[in-house]
């Protein structure tokens, strides 16, 4: 019998698995990557008697491999909040999918575990850009919210890039360190250097973000462009989160230059909460959830049609 833990490399993915494995420690093969590396089930060869846990990656993007694994007889627990498309029906699949705009995977895991590791779930909600959800779930828990918000933001930031080499810490490595801590504050106490190094790089990358150029601006939306650099690739998504919190009635798209095209981060206006995934999936490598989505590669030739689609979506 083999166990596979398949999870997004961002704060929501890491802290979802962390809660599950603190509750039931199980040796497993970790399958994860940088944030946009989401076709993770293609790397899983599981069959009868195997268990697969899948967290915070789109079922829509992994459908073919999910069906293959289910048909091979593995038991799959799938918890996620991204646009899933139709959910296949198999006796060996337990799917907890909730795409409501104010929900993250770690909070679904929190409910699954009856709130056993609430501080970690709250940290993840902050990291996934759901501060209101984080505050709401903190009521009555006496949590150090400022520290958890910073921790969530930086674990999340660590996952962004176009390859693992853009990242300061490999998500699986970060997860393995975190797994020693039921209490985020104890993690912070022992690993201040990790978080400080992330914060230093975050601050440097944010300076790049502030030099972004505006490509398109309406009353309801703004499209920005970042130069082609590792720092831009790391900061684009988090920069989108910062802008969406700062201008809650505006939609944002952050384009980062790549060869012959762009990587795109989309954030719906917080006041609206929806539209990002519907816009992203109009493009081949797009995917996401209502509040936040992305396109891994937008070809130069598709830039005009993206701008039109963005204006129409918001
Ligand atoms: Mn998430």
Boltz pocket constraint, residues with backbone or C-beta under 6 A from the ligand:
constraints:
  - pocket:
      binder: B
      contacts: [[A, 12], [A, 13], [A, 56], [A, 81], [A, 104], [A, 105], [A, 128]]
      max_distance: 6.0
